[in-house]
Each structure stands twice: as structure tokens, then as C-alpha cells.
Amino acid sequence: MNDAQDAAQPRPADEAAPAPAEEPAGEAEPAVTLSRNPRSGAGLRLLGAMVTLPWLMLYGVTGAWAVARGARAATDGLKEFDAGYTRFVTPAQVIFVGALLLAAFAVMMACALLLLYGRRSAIAWLPLLLVAAGLTAGSIWASVRGDLHPLLWSAFFFGLAYVTVVALVRVLKMTRAERRGRIATP
């Protein structure tokens, strides 16, 4: 083939788009497009996710340390040992606290990811709400039982309370929106 024959053949981009079919007057419905701006609220979602970062690091590092420390004490055959911050404890107790802190780490990570990706589903937020509320209640119980000062509690466990409130707001917002969508139009 030569260049002249190639130029003479119509290409899909060169073809004219077909004209839209005209509707009879009076029967045309206005075109309504319901689209959500994908960038709306992205800065707030990012800020909400960044609030979790200090507690994400705290729970992850401390939880991993506690599990490793308890496992090492258990393999050494110790019945009780000084964990360095409290009275003598058993390895199982330290591993349990470490597992709870790792669960708090997972809750913080899930909240950050759900916020970053803008998940708007009560089904996605409800399990997070239940686990975060349980861990928050457990942290309150432990701080009262262990006589932890309220300022120290807020420093250590504000992340869990924050995730609980965020998840509760998201669940309530989604369930209210779903109820509004079920009302029949007149």
C-alpha cells in the first residue's frame, strides 16, 4: 500500500459522529445528571485519617513489643516477670495486653483506610464501630481499675475514642440516608 491509499481510507476518528435523534416537541425530559464530585471532601478525609497516625504507631509498636516480650518470657519458662512498667505479671497477661493493642492498631488502620477511600457504607463501618467501642470501654475500665490519671488516659487512648466517634457518626449518617431513600415519592 502506498501513502495515498492510506490517506483516502476513512479512519474511525475522522468519521463524523451521528447526529442525535430529535424528539418531538413537548415530550423531551430535562437531562438530569446526578454525579458526585470525586474530589469533594478529600482534604477532610485525609485530615481525619492523619489524626489516627500517632495512635496507629503507638498501638502497633507497643503491641508488638508486648507480644514479643511475653512470648520471650514464656519460652524462658518464667512464671512472672517485671515488664518494666508495672508490677510482676505473667507472660500470658502481657501477651493478652499486646494482642489488645494490636487489635487497636487494626481498628486504627481500618478507620484510616475507610476514611482515605471514602467508604460510605454502614456495613463497612458497623464492625469497626463495635470493635472500637468495645476496646474503648475496655480501656476506660482498665484505667479506672488501674487508677490511671484521666490526662494519661486521653493521651494513650484518645485514638480509640476518636475512631469510635467517627464510626458512630458514619453509621448514623448512612442509616439516616438509607431511610430517606426508602420514602416513596408522591
N, CA, C and O atoms as a DFTB+ gen file, in Angstrom:
744 C
 N C O
     1  1       0.830      -1.177       0.000
     2  2       0.000       0.000       0.000
     3  2       0.872       1.237       0.000
     4  3       1.962       1.270       0.569
     5  1       0.355       2.230      -0.649
     6  2       1.107       3.478      -0.621
     7  2       0.403       4.484       0.287
     8  3      -0.691       4.235       0.794
     9  1       1.048       5.600       0.472
    10  2       0.540       6.596       1.409
    11  2      -0.745       7.242       0.910
    12  3      -1.573       7.641       1.728
    13  1      -0.940       7.359      -0.370
    14  2      -2.146       7.999      -0.912
    15  2      -3.376       7.142      -0.628
    16  3      -4.446       7.664      -0.316
    17  1      -3.216       5.807      -0.739
    18  2      -4.360       4.931      -0.470
    19  2      -4.703       4.947       1.024
    20  3      -5.877       4.914       1.394
    21  1      -3.678       4.997       1.877
    22  2      -3.925       5.063       3.313
    23  2      -4.652       6.348       3.691
    24  3      -5.530       6.336       4.553
    25  1      -4.291       7.446       3.054
    26  2      -4.911       8.726       3.378
    27  2      -6.357       8.773       2.893
    28  3      -7.185       9.463       3.487
    29  1      -6.671       8.047       1.820
    30  2      -8.019       8.078       1.258
    31  2      -9.005       7.252       2.090
    32  3     -10.206       7.521       2.065
    33  1      -8.514       6.256       2.821
    34  2      -9.408       5.424       3.625
    35  2      -9.834       6.175       4.881
    36  3      -9.010       6.778       5.567
    37  1     -11.152       6.129       5.178
    38  2     -11.603       6.853       6.382
    39  2     -11.156       6.125       7.650
    40  3     -11.162       4.896       7.720
    41  1     -10.782       6.895       8.613
    42  2     -10.385       6.359       9.901
    43  2     -11.522       6.596      10.886
    44  3     -12.321       7.513      10.698
    45  1     -11.605       5.777      11.937
    46  2     -12.700       5.963      12.907
    47  2     -12.713       7.344      13.530
    48  3     -13.787       7.865      13.828
    49  1     -11.559       7.952      13.736
    50  2     -11.531       9.278      14.340
    51  2     -11.988      10.340      13.358
    52  3     -12.478      11.392      13.769
    53  1     -11.833      10.078      12.040
    54  2     -12.217      11.051      11.023
    55  2     -13.712      11.020      10.746
    56  3     -14.264      12.003      10.251
    57  1     -14.370       9.926      11.051
    58  2     -15.785       9.830      10.753
    59  2     -16.577      10.773      11.647
    60  3     -16.251      10.972      12.817
    61  1     -17.609      11.338      11.076
    62  2     -18.447      12.264      11.834
    63  2     -19.353      11.462      12.769
    64  3     -19.829      10.380      12.424
    65  1     -19.574      12.013      13.941
    66  2     -20.454      11.348      14.895
    67  2     -21.891      11.494      14.411
    68  3     -22.268      12.545      13.894
    69  1     -22.697      10.445      14.575
    70  2     -24.078      10.541      14.111
    71  2     -24.831      11.598      14.924
    72  3     -24.608      11.768      16.122
    73  1     -25.708      12.283      14.244
    74  2     -26.491      13.331      14.894
    75  2     -27.479      12.678      15.849
    76  3     -28.035      11.626      15.534
    77  1     -27.706      13.278      17.004
    78  2     -28.664      12.698      17.936
    79  2     -30.080      12.795      17.378
    80  3     -30.450      13.759      16.709
    81  1     -30.831      11.785      17.673
    82  2     -32.215      11.759      17.186
    83  2     -33.009      12.814      17.931
    84  3     -32.933      12.934      19.153
    85  1     -33.772      13.575      17.162
    86  2     -34.564      14.634      17.769
    87  2     -35.879      14.058      18.251
    88  3     -36.513      13.255      17.567
    89  1     -36.281      14.486      19.447
    90  2     -37.548      14.026      19.998
    91  2     -38.624      15.033      19.637
    92  3     -38.336      16.219      19.474
    93  1     -39.853      14.576      19.511
    94  2     -40.932      15.512      19.209
    95  2     -41.054      16.541      20.345
    96  3     -40.773      16.253      21.508
    97  1     -41.478      17.729      19.964
    98  2     -41.601      18.819      20.931
    99  2     -42.622      18.454      22.002
   100  3     -43.658      17.859      21.707
   101  1     -42.326      18.811      23.232
   102  2     -43.256      18.558      24.323
   103  2     -42.999      17.255      25.058
   104  3     -43.461      17.107      26.189
   105  1     -42.296      16.316      24.479
   106  2     -42.050      15.032      25.126
   107  2     -40.641      14.922      25.682
   108  3     -40.297      13.922      26.312
   109  1     -39.834      15.925      25.457
   110  2     -38.450      15.864      25.933
   111  2     -38.415      16.084      27.437
   112  3     -39.073      16.979      27.966
   113  1     -37.640      15.257      28.108
   114  2     -37.440      15.389      29.544
   115  2     -36.109      16.073      29.774
   116  3     -35.150      15.841      29.036
   117  1     -36.046      16.901      30.776
   118  2     -34.761      17.562      31.025
   119  2     -33.714      16.535      31.439
   120  3     -33.992      15.593      32.181
   121  1     -32.528      16.744      30.943
   122  2     -31.425      15.828      31.277
   123  2     -30.912      16.182      32.665
   124  3     -30.444      17.297      32.896
   125  1     -31.000      15.245      33.570
   126  2     -30.516      15.427      34.929
   127  2     -29.373      14.462      35.143
   128  3     -29.518      13.251      34.979
   129  1     -28.259      15.005      35.504
   130  2     -27.118      14.147      35.804
   131  2     -26.819      14.262      37.284
   132  3     -26.576      15.349      37.808
   133  1     -26.841      13.153      37.924
   134  2     -26.511      13.104      39.339
   135  2     -25.130      12.502      39.468
   136  3     -24.959      11.284      39.430
   137  1     -24.167      13.355      39.618
   138  2     -22.806      12.859      39.793
   139  2     -22.201      13.548      40.996
   140  3     -22.482      14.708      41.298
   141  1     -21.384      12.810      41.650
   142  2     -20.730      13.313      42.840
   143  2     -19.330      13.740      42.455
   144  3     -18.637      13.041      41.716
   145  1     -18.929      14.858      42.944
   146  2     -17.582      15.322      42.687
   147  2     -16.610      14.406      43.436
   148  3     -16.630      14.367      44.666
   149  1     -15.763      13.671      42.714
   150  2     -14.885      12.716      43.397
   151  2     -13.858      13.385      44.303
   152  3     -13.283      12.720      45.164
   153  1     -13.617      14.664      44.133
   154  2     -12.599      15.325      44.934
   155  2     -13.191      16.032      46.143
   156  3     -12.452      16.545      46.983
   157  1     -14.512      16.066      46.240
   158  2     -15.098      16.805      47.351
   159  2     -14.826      16.092      48.667
   160  3     -15.039      14.886      48.792
   161  1     -14.363      16.839      49.624
   162  2     -14.102      16.287      50.944
   163  2     -12.816      15.495      51.053
   164  3     -12.557      14.895      52.096
   165  1     -12.009      15.474      50.019
   166  2     -10.785      14.672      50.063
   167  2      -9.817      15.201      51.110
   168  3      -9.138      14.421      51.777
   169  1      -9.750      16.506      51.257
   170  2      -8.852      17.083      52.251
   171  2      -9.289      16.752      53.669
   172  3      -8.459      16.465      54.532
   173  1     -10.588      16.794      53.904
   174  2     -11.091      16.447      55.236
   175  2     -10.902      14.974      55.533
   176  3     -10.574      14.602      56.660
   177  1     -11.106      14.126      54.523
   178  2     -10.877      12.687      54.732
   179  2      -9.411      12.421      55.045
   180  3      -9.098      11.608      55.914
   181  1      -8.519      13.099      54.344
   182  2      -7.091      12.931      54.593
   183  2      -6.724      13.422      55.991
   184  3      -5.954      12.773      56.699
   185  1      -7.268      14.554      56.382
   186  2      -7.003      15.074      57.722
   187  2      -7.550      14.133      58.798
   188  3      -6.894      13.893      59.811
   189  1      -8.754      13.604      58.572
   190  2      -9.336      12.648      59.521
   191  2      -8.507      11.391      59.645
   192  3      -8.394      10.826      60.733
   193  1      -7.927      10.945      58.547
   194  2      -7.075       9.758      58.588
   195  2      -5.734      10.066      59.248
   196  3      -5.168       9.211      59.929
   197  1      -5.226      11.273      59.051
   198  2      -3.929      11.623      59.639
   199  2      -4.006      11.778      61.154
   200  3      -2.994      11.629      61.838
   201  1      -5.190      12.076      61.690
   202  2      -5.347      12.188      63.138
   203  2      -5.015      10.860      63.804
   204  3      -4.537      10.839      64.938
   205  1      -5.263       9.758      63.117
   206  2      -5.038       8.433      63.703
   207  2      -3.563       8.023      63.722
   208  3      -3.209       7.065      64.409
   209  1      -2.708       8.714      62.996
   210  2      -1.310       8.275      62.865
   211  2      -0.547       8.131      64.187
   212  3       0.117       7.110      64.367
   213  1      -0.601       9.086      65.118
   214  2       0.186       8.873      66.348
   215  2      -0.245       7.622      67.118
   216  3       0.599       6.872      67.608
   217  1      -1.538       7.402      67.223
   218  2      -2.024       6.240      67.963
   219  2      -1.824       4.965      67.161
   220  3      -1.656       3.890      67.737
   221  1      -1.842       5.072      65.856
   222  2      -1.544       3.917      64.999
   223  2      -0.136       3.425      65.282
   224  3       0.090       2.227      65.447
   225  1       0.798       4.342      65.337
   226  2       2.188       3.971      65.630
   227  2       2.324       3.472      67.079
   228  3       2.990       2.468      67.332
   229  1       1.694       4.172      68.019
   230  2       1.785       3.792      69.429
   231  2       1.255       2.383      69.657
   232  3       1.918       1.568      70.298
   233  1       0.063       2.088      69.137
   234  2      -0.546       0.780      69.364
   235  2       0.217      -0.318      68.630
   236  3       0.372      -1.420      69.158
   237  1       0.690      -0.036      67.434
   238  2       1.422      -1.053      66.678
   239  2       2.744      -1.423      67.323
   240  3       3.049      -2.602      67.497
   241  1       3.522      -0.421      67.676
   242  2       4.839      -0.670      68.254
   243  2       4.717      -1.275      69.651
   244  3       5.388      -2.258      69.966
   245  1       3.859      -0.689      70.489
   246  2       3.714      -1.188      71.854
   247  2       3.100      -2.582      71.876
   248  3       3.514      -3.430      72.667
   249  1       2.121      -2.823      71.020
   250  2       1.502      -4.149      70.955
   251  2       2.479      -5.217      70.505
   252  3       2.525      -6.305      71.078
   253  1       3.258      -4.908      69.483
   254  2       4.254      -5.874      69.005
   255  2       5.319      -6.127      70.074
   256  3       5.755      -7.262      70.265
   257  1       5.736      -5.058      70.773
   258  2       6.717      -5.226      71.840
   259  2       6.163      -6.107      72.958
   260  3       6.860      -6.995      73.450
   261  1       4.911      -5.867      73.361
   262  2       4.332      -6.631      74.471
   263  2       4.176      -8.107      74.104
   264  3       4.462      -8.984      74.919
   265  1       3.729      -8.377      72.896
   266  2       3.589      -9.778      72.475
   267  2       4.959     -10.447      72.423
   268  3       5.110     -11.578      72.885
   269  1       5.949      -9.768      71.873
   270  2       7.294     -10.346      71.791
   271  2       7.895     -10.534      73.181
   272  3       8.537     -11.550      73.448
   273  1       7.691      -9.565      74.062
   274  2       8.233      -9.664      75.426
   275  2       7.567     -10.803      76.202
   276  3       8.242     -11.555      76.906
   277  1       6.249     -10.928      76.073
   278  2       5.538     -12.010      76.757
   279  2       5.913     -13.375      76.195
   280  3       6.054     -14.339      76.948
   281  1       6.075     -13.464      74.888
   282  2       6.463     -14.735      74.274
   283  2       7.876     -15.138      74.684
   284  3       8.162     -16.313      74.912
   285  1       8.755     -14.136      74.772
   286  2      10.124     -14.452      75.189
   287  2      10.161     -14.939      76.640
   288  3      10.885     -15.877      76.974
   289  1       9.367     -14.286      77.495
   290  2       9.310     -14.705      78.900
   291  2       8.706     -16.099      79.018
   292  3       9.129     -16.891      79.860
   293  1       7.719     -16.401      78.180
   294  2       7.103     -17.731      78.214
   295  2       8.081     -18.801      77.744
   296  3       8.122     -19.888      78.321
   297  1       8.865     -18.519      76.716
   298  2       9.834     -19.505      76.238
   299  2      10.992     -19.680      77.218
   300  3      11.620     -20.738      77.258
   301  1      11.274     -18.641      78.008
   302  2      12.313     -18.769      79.034
   303  2      11.802     -19.518      80.256
   304  3      12.583     -19.834      81.154
   305  1      10.510     -19.806      80.304
   306  2       9.929     -20.563      81.399
   307  2       9.629     -19.743      82.641
   308  3       9.499     -20.304      83.729
   309  1       9.518     -18.444      82.507
   310  2       9.227     -17.579      83.658
   311  2       7.745     -17.636      83.995
   312  3       6.894     -17.568      83.107
   313  1       7.445     -17.760      85.267
   314  2       6.049     -17.733      85.723
   315  2       5.553     -16.299      85.826
   316  3       4.420     -16.003      85.446
   317  1       6.385     -15.417      86.333
   318  2       6.106     -13.990      86.440
   319  2       7.390     -13.237      86.134
   320  3       8.487     -13.745      86.365
   321  1       7.249     -12.039      85.618
   322  2       8.426     -11.207      85.361
   323  2       8.029      -9.742      85.437
   324  3       6.847      -9.401      85.389
   325  1       9.027      -8.886      85.555
   326  2       8.800      -7.447      85.617
   327  2       8.798      -6.922      84.187
   328  3       9.816      -6.963      83.496
   329  1       7.645      -6.430      83.753
   330  2       7.530      -5.939      82.381
   331  2       8.126      -4.551      82.226
   332  3       8.207      -4.039      81.109
   333  1       8.539      -3.938      83.310
   334  2       9.210      -2.662      83.225
   335  2       8.319      -1.467      83.463
   336  3       8.816      -0.344      83.541
   337  1       7.040      -1.664      83.579
   338  2       6.147      -0.530      83.762
   339  2       5.078      -0.798      84.822
   340  3       4.269       0.085      85.107
   341  1       5.057      -1.961      85.393
   342  2       4.002      -2.322      86.336
   343  2       4.529      -3.359      87.312
   344  3       5.732      -3.610      87.381
   345  1       3.636      -3.944      88.049
   346  2       4.015      -4.996      88.988
   347  2       4.421      -6.257      88.201
   348  3       4.413      -6.268      86.970
   349  1       4.767      -7.290      88.930
   350  2       5.120      -8.542      88.267
   351  2       3.875      -9.133      87.605
   352  3       2.806      -9.201      88.211
   353  1       4.033      -9.552      86.373
   354  2       2.914     -10.080      85.582
   355  2       3.320     -11.399      84.946
   356  3       4.504     -11.712      84.831
   357  1       2.329     -12.155      84.541
   358  2       2.603     -13.416      83.857
   359  2       2.805     -13.139      82.367
   360  3       2.317     -12.133      81.853
   361  1       3.511     -14.014      81.682
   362  2       3.677     -13.823      80.239
   363  2       2.342     -13.786      79.493
   364  3       2.189     -13.045      78.522
   365  1       1.377     -14.589      79.950
   366  2       0.071     -14.597      79.271
   367  2      -0.632     -13.245      79.397
   368  3      -1.304     -12.814      78.460
   369  1      -0.489     -12.578      80.525
   370  2      -1.101     -11.268      80.706
   371  2      -0.481     -10.236      79.768
   372  3      -1.187      -9.409      79.191
   373  1       0.819     -10.288      79.621
   374  2       1.494      -9.340      78.732
   375  2       1.123      -9.619      77.279
   376  3       0.922      -8.688      76.500
   377  1       1.032     -10.883      76.915
   378  2       0.635     -11.234      75.552
   379  2      -0.800     -10.791      75.292
   380  3      -1.110     -10.323      74.196
   381  1      -1.681     -10.930      76.284
   382  2      -3.070     -10.502      76.146
   383  2      -3.158      -8.994      75.930
   384  3      -3.893      -8.535      75.055
   385  1      -2.421      -8.229      76.713
   386  2      -2.417      -6.771      76.542
   387  2      -1.836      -6.403      75.179
   388  3      -2.340      -5.498      74.513
   389  1      -0.789      -7.091      74.764
   390  2      -0.217      -6.841      73.438
   391  2      -1.191      -7.154      72.325
   392  3      -1.261      -6.424      71.336
   393  1      -1.952      -8.245      72.475
   394  2      -2.950      -8.585      71.457
   395  2      -4.055      -7.531      71.400
   396  3      -4.544      -7.194      70.321
   397  1      -4.447      -7.010      72.568
   398  2      -5.447      -5.936      72.576
   399  2      -4.912      -4.671      71.903
   400  3      -5.642      -3.990      71.183
   401  1      -3.655      -4.366      72.137
   402  2      -3.064      -3.204      71.478
   403  2      -2.938      -3.418      69.974
   404  3      -3.116      -2.477      69.202
   405  1      -2.639      -4.629      69.554
   406  2      -2.600      -4.915      68.120
   407  2      -3.996      -4.863      67.496
   408  3      -4.145      -4.482      66.335
   409  1      -5.015      -5.246      68.266
   410  2      -6.390      -5.085      67.789
   411  2      -6.729      -3.602      67.643
   412  3      -7.402      -3.206      66.691
   413  1      -6.266      -2.788      68.584
   414  2      -6.467      -1.342      68.476
   415  2      -5.726      -0.792      67.261
   416  3      -6.227       0.102      66.580
   417  1      -4.545      -1.317      66.991
   418  2      -3.804      -0.935      65.782
   419  2      -4.611      -1.266      64.533
   420  3      -4.691      -0.451      63.613
   421  1      -5.207      -2.449      64.491
   422  2      -6.005      -2.847      63.326
   423  2      -7.231      -1.952      63.175
   424  3      -7.605      -1.605      62.054
   425  1      -7.856      -1.575      64.277
   426  2      -9.016      -0.683      64.229
   427  2      -8.600       0.684      63.691
   428  3      -9.299       1.261      62.858
   429  1      -7.480       1.197      64.156
   430  2      -6.997       2.498      63.688
   431  2      -6.659       2.437      62.198
   432  3      -6.954       3.372      61.454
   433  1      -6.047       1.350      61.771
   434  2      -5.691       1.196      60.359
   435  2      -6.951       1.107      59.498
   436  3      -7.026       1.729      58.438
   437  1      -7.935       0.338      59.949
   438  2      -9.181       0.212      59.191
   439  2      -9.894       1.547      59.083
   440  3     -10.418       1.886      58.022
   441  1      -9.919       2.302      60.160
   442  2     -10.564       3.614      60.129
   443  2      -9.849       4.542      59.151
   444  3     -10.493       5.228      58.358
   445  1      -8.535       4.561      59.209
   446  2      -7.769       5.424      58.304
   447  2      -8.018       5.043      56.847
   448  3      -8.187       5.916      55.996
   449  1      -8.040       3.752      56.560
   450  2      -8.263       3.321      55.179
   451  2      -9.689       3.612      54.712
   452  3      -9.896       4.035      53.575
   453  1     -10.668       3.388      55.582
   454  2     -12.039       3.701      55.209
   455  2     -12.227       5.197      54.981
   456  3     -12.980       5.601      54.095
   457  1     -11.554       6.010      55.767
   458  2     -11.628       7.452      55.558
   459  2     -10.926       7.861      54.269
   460  3     -11.449       8.671      53.504
   461  1      -9.752       7.308      54.031
   462  2      -8.995       7.676      52.832
   463  2      -9.729       7.304      51.549
   464  3      -9.750       8.077      50.591
   465  1     -10.324       6.126      51.536
   466  2     -11.012       5.684      50.329
   467  2     -12.471       6.116      50.287
   468  3     -13.191       5.765      49.352
   469  1     -12.911       6.862      51.273
   470  2     -14.240       7.448      51.255
   471  2     -15.368       6.438      51.255
   472  3     -16.381       6.649      50.587
   473  1     -15.221       5.352      51.982
   474  2     -16.278       4.347      52.036
   475  2     -17.498       4.938      52.708
   476  3     -17.408       5.480      53.809
   477  1     -18.637       4.835      52.049
   478  2     -19.892       5.382      52.567
   479  2     -20.898       4.265      52.723
   480  3     -21.983       4.305      52.142
   481  1     -20.541       3.286      53.497
   482  2     -21.420       2.148      53.695
   483  2     -21.482       1.829      55.180
   484  3     -20.455       1.660      55.837
   485  1     -22.701       1.750      55.697
   486  2     -22.864       1.412      57.112
   487  2     -22.361       0.005      57.386
   488  3     -21.917      -0.295      58.494
   489  1     -22.428      -0.850      56.388
   490  2     -21.959      -2.226      56.558
   491  2     -20.450      -2.257      56.766
   492  3     -19.951      -3.109      57.500
   493  1     -19.731      -1.368      56.150
   494  2     -18.281      -1.319      56.335
   495  2     -17.908      -0.698      57.678
   496  3     -16.908      -1.088      58.280
   497  1     -18.692       0.256      58.152
   498  2     -18.363       0.972      59.379
   499  2     -18.893       0.305      60.633
   500  3     -18.337       0.517      61.710
   501  1     -19.952      -0.497      60.535
   502  2     -20.565      -1.083      61.731
   503  2     -19.630      -2.031      62.492
   504  3     -19.533      -1.900      63.712
   505  1     -18.936      -2.976      61.846
   506  2     -17.999      -3.817      62.614
   507  2     -16.886      -3.002      63.259
   508  3     -16.453      -3.297      64.373
   509  1     -16.432      -1.989      62.558
   510  2     -15.402      -1.117      63.114
   511  2     -15.931      -0.397      64.351
   512  3     -15.216      -0.257      65.344
   513  1     -17.178       0.059      64.293
   514  2     -17.791       0.723      65.443
   515  2     -17.876      -0.217      66.635
   516  3     -17.550       0.172      67.757
   517  1     -18.307      -1.442      66.404
   518  2     -18.469      -2.387      67.512
   519  2     -17.128      -2.723      68.173
   520  3     -17.030      -2.748      69.400
   521  1     -16.119      -2.977      67.379
   522  2     -14.804      -3.324      67.944
   523  2     -14.185      -2.102      68.630
   524  3     -13.631      -2.222      69.723
   525  1     -14.277      -0.938      68.000
   526  2     -13.706       0.265      68.599
   527  2     -14.416       0.622      69.899
   528  3     -13.768       1.023      70.866
   529  1     -15.739       0.482      69.934
   530  2     -16.485       0.773      71.159
   531  2     -16.111      -0.209      72.268
   532  3     -15.979       0.186      73.426
   533  1     -15.941      -1.471      71.924
   534  2     -15.527      -2.467      72.918
   535  2     -14.140      -2.184      73.467
   536  3     -13.917      -2.272      74.675
   537  1     -13.203      -1.841      72.581
   538  2     -11.847      -1.526      73.047
   539  2     -11.822      -0.239      73.866
   540  3     -11.077      -0.136      74.841
   541  1     -12.628       0.735      73.477
   542  2     -12.695       1.982      74.250
   543  2     -13.273       1.730      75.630
   544  3     -12.753       2.240      76.622
   545  1     -14.340       0.953      75.705
   546  2     -14.927       0.615      77.012
   547  2     -13.928      -0.162      77.856
   548  3     -13.825       0.069      79.061
   549  1     -13.192      -1.077      77.241
   550  2     -12.170      -1.825      77.975
   551  2     -11.049      -0.933      78.473
   552  3     -10.528      -1.141      79.569
   553  1     -10.673       0.061      77.674
   554  2      -9.616       0.978      78.119
   555  2     -10.097       1.850      79.271
   556  3      -9.323       2.170      80.173
   557  1     -11.367       2.234      79.244
   558  2     -11.917       3.012      80.360
   559  2     -11.944       2.156      81.625
   560  3     -11.557       2.615      82.700
   561  1     -12.400       0.919      81.493
   562  2     -12.443       0.006      82.640
   563  2     -11.040      -0.208      83.213
   564  3     -10.844      -0.154      84.427
   565  1     -10.064      -0.451      82.327
   566  2      -8.695      -0.698      82.791
   567  2      -8.099       0.538      83.447
   568  3      -7.346       0.424      84.415
   569  1      -8.429       1.718      82.931
   570  2      -7.866       2.930      83.539
   571  2      -8.486       3.205      84.903
   572  3      -7.803       3.684      85.809
   573  1      -9.789       2.903      85.058
   574  2     -10.422       3.081      86.361
   575  2      -9.874       2.059      87.349
   576  3      -9.570       2.391      88.495
   577  1      -9.753       0.830      86.902
   578  2      -9.254      -0.237      87.778
   579  2      -7.789      -0.020      88.150
   580  3      -7.378      -0.295      89.277
   581  1      -7.015       0.471      87.203
   582  2      -5.594       0.679      87.451
   583  2      -5.261       2.063      87.972
   584  3      -4.086       2.391      88.133
   585  1      -6.279       2.892      88.243
   586  2      -6.097       4.231      88.774
   587  2      -5.218       5.090      87.854
   588  3      -4.298       5.766      88.314
   589  1      -5.515       5.051      86.553
   590  2      -4.791       5.856      85.573
   591  2      -5.385       7.261      85.550
   592  3      -6.604       7.429      85.521
   593  1      -4.538       8.236      85.564
   594  2      -4.991       9.631      85.544
   595  2      -5.730       9.906      84.228
   596  3      -5.314       9.407      83.182
   597  1      -6.817      10.687      84.257
   598  2      -7.589      10.957      83.040
   599  2      -6.770      11.592      81.912
   600  3      -7.029      11.324      80.738
   601  1      -5.785      12.431      82.253
   602  2      -4.952      13.011      81.201
   603  2      -4.097      11.946      80.525
   604  3      -3.893      11.984      79.311
   605  1      -3.601      11.001      81.309
   606  2      -2.838       9.905      80.703
   607  2      -3.744       9.016      79.856
   608  3      -3.335       8.536      78.799
   609  1      -4.978       8.797      80.321
   610  2      -5.910       8.009      79.520
   611  2      -6.163       8.683      78.184
   612  3      -6.165       8.025      77.143
   613  1      -6.377       9.996      78.206
   614  2      -6.637      10.695      76.944
   615  2      -5.411      10.671      76.035
   616  3      -5.548      10.632      74.813
   617  1      -4.223      10.694      76.621
   618  2      -3.019      10.618      75.794
   619  2      -2.859       9.239      75.164
   620  3      -2.475       9.127      74.000
   621  1      -3.151       8.195      75.928
   622  2      -2.950       6.843      75.417
   623  2      -4.119       6.333      74.575
   624  3      -3.911       5.628      73.587
   625  1      -5.332       6.683      74.957
   626  2      -6.494       6.037      74.339
   627  2      -7.427       6.981      73.588
   628  3      -8.530       6.576      73.221
   629  1      -7.023       8.210      73.353
   630  2      -7.866       9.119      72.590
   631  2      -8.093       8.594      71.176
   632  3      -9.156       8.825      70.599
   633  1      -7.119       7.897      70.614
   634  2      -7.272       7.349      69.266
   635  2      -8.449       6.400      69.161
   636  3      -9.196       6.438      68.184
   637  1      -8.619       5.550      70.162
   638  2      -9.757       4.629      70.151
   639  2     -11.080       5.379      70.291
   640  3     -12.058       5.054      69.618
   641  1     -11.105       6.374      71.160
   642  2     -12.329       7.163      71.323
   643  2     -12.643       7.923      70.041
   644  3     -13.809       8.047      69.668
   645  1     -11.631       8.426      69.371
   646  2     -11.815       9.137      68.102
   647  2     -12.404       8.213      67.036
   648  3     -13.349       8.583      66.341
   649  1     -11.845       7.019      66.913
   650  2     -12.357       6.065      65.923
   651  2     -13.797       5.670      66.249
   652  3     -14.618       5.515      65.345
   653  1     -14.103       5.509      67.528
   654  2     -15.468       5.163      67.929
   655  2     -16.443       6.261      67.513
   656  3     -17.514       5.976      66.977
   657  1     -16.074       7.503      67.758
   658  2     -16.958       8.618      67.393
   659  2     -17.089       8.734      65.876
   660  3     -18.192       8.933      65.367
   661  1     -15.982       8.612      65.151
   662  2     -16.043       8.701      63.686
   663  2     -16.916       7.583      63.113
   664  3     -17.754       7.831      62.245
   665  1     -16.723       6.369      63.591
   666  2     -17.520       5.245      63.093
   667  2     -18.997       5.417      63.456
   668  3     -19.868       5.102      62.646
   669  1     -19.285       5.907      64.648
   670  2     -20.674       6.128      65.052
   671  2     -21.332       7.177      64.164
   672  3     -22.471       7.000      63.731
   673  1     -20.629       8.256      63.895
   674  2     -21.174       9.302      63.018
   675  2     -21.409       8.748      61.619
   676  3     -22.442       9.033      61.013
   677  1     -20.478       7.965      61.096
   678  2     -20.642       7.399      59.749
   679  2     -21.815       6.429      59.696
   680  3     -22.585       6.450      58.736
   681  1     -21.964       5.593      60.693
   682  2     -23.069       4.632      60.702
   683  2     -24.401       5.366      60.796
   684  3     -25.342       5.041      60.072
   685  1     -24.486       6.350      61.680
   686  2     -25.738       7.103      61.804
   687  2     -26.060       7.879      60.543
   688  3     -27.221       7.962      60.141
   689  1     -25.047       8.446      59.919
   690  2     -25.266       9.204      58.694
   691  2     -25.754       8.290      57.569
   692  3     -26.649       8.664      56.810
   693  1     -25.174       7.104      57.461
   694  2     -25.554       6.195      56.382
   695  2     -26.943       5.604      56.614
   696  3     -27.718       5.457      55.669
   697  1     -27.259       5.268      57.852
   698  2     -28.576       4.678      58.091
   699  2     -29.670       5.716      57.920
   700  3     -30.758       5.383      57.451
   701  1     -29.410       6.972      58.287
   702  2     -30.383       8.033      58.055
   703  2     -30.579       8.282      56.578
   704  3     -31.703       8.509      56.131
   705  1     -29.494       8.244      55.806
   706  2     -29.591       8.458      54.367
   707  2     -30.357       7.322      53.702
   708  3     -31.122       7.563      52.768
   709  1     -30.168       6.092      54.164
   710  2     -30.884       4.966      53.589
   711  2     -32.374       5.065      53.895
   712  3     -33.199       4.713      53.052
   713  1     -32.732       5.539      55.089
   714  2     -34.146       5.687      55.422
   715  2     -34.786       6.753      54.548
   716  3     -35.933       6.603      54.127
   717  1     -34.061       7.823      54.273
   718  2     -34.613       8.849      53.395
   719  2     -34.830       8.314      51.996
   720  3     -35.786       8.710      51.329
   721  1     -33.964       7.422      51.534
   722  2     -34.086       6.898      50.190
   723  2     -35.250       5.941      50.030
   724  3     -35.644       5.659      48.899
   725  1     -35.813       5.433      51.098
   726  2     -36.904       4.463      51.012
   727  2     -38.278       5.122      50.967
   728  3     -39.271       4.446      50.696
   729  1     -38.356       6.394      51.219
   730  2     -39.652       7.065      51.223
   731  2     -40.128       7.203      49.790
   732  3     -39.406       7.695      48.924
   733  1     -41.352       6.762      49.554
   734  2     -41.903       6.809      48.205
   735  2     -42.227       8.250      47.816
   736  3     -42.654       9.051      48.648
   737  1     -42.020       8.558      46.569
   738  2     -42.333       9.902      46.090
   739  2     -43.829      10.028      45.877
   740  3     -44.477       9.046      45.514
   741  1     -44.408      11.224      46.093
   742  2     -45.864      11.385      45.931
   743  2     -46.290      11.302      44.480
   744  3     -47.477      11.417      44.177
